[in-house]
């Protein structure tokens, strides 16, 4: 569905910012001539502007002034300076969508020193191929029409999940950091394959396909991970032998500790 009346600004054209730009244009949610982008890295800004035929702003303030929906895709450490610059252009008719990890809705309004609609979103790296799961949380200023806009924008890069902000740091650890955790485990599988004599290309091909196929089975058959594991694990078989090592080394506790560490870091980023 095309969002008529929306003038979209994207501040920050890194991997996630560009993925959103690509998605909304590919799905024809926003016309390129109604999209203004800005990035502090001039080369990146020129490349994105040319690639998607969108307008390049000379500053964050210029991008904000030209837009009524603004996606903030910068690092949390740059948030204070950014919101100080764009605050004059924010009001109850301007929707701010922040994908900054750890930065709370109340903090954004506090640094801008005014009230306006803010949506906090946590997408993940699967946005690069249109398969993100994006978690959305709203402040009390967000009306129904702005919620609909946010849903439509982030549906263009995958699926959405709405939750209260209190769970946001946990969602950041699970959804935002989760792909990194899974890839760390995939790296370990590939190293094991290399030690067994497989080439790097063959190891990557075998194991990437295994991870991808397993995800498809979970999605398409509606099985829980436990159900699928039990189907694969025959008594006295090879899978059971490997899982006993995971249990003996307490892999379950290690994963939980990693998630908790990511949550704590998200909390620190928001201070």
Secondary structure, 3 states (H helix, E strand, C coil): CCCCCCCEEEECCCHHHHHHHHHHHHCCCCCHHHEEEECCCHHHHHHHHHHHCCEECCCHHHHHHCCCEEEECCCHHHHHHHHHHHHHHCCCCCEEEECCCCCCHHHHHHHHCCCCCEEEEECCHHHHHCCEEEEEEECCCCCHHHHHHHHHHHHCCEEEEECCHHHHHHHHHHHHCHHHHHHHHHHHHHHHHHHCCCCHHHHHHHHHHHHHHHHHHHHHHCCCHHHHHHHHCCCCCHHHHHHHHHHHCCHHHHHHHHHHHHHHHHHHHCC
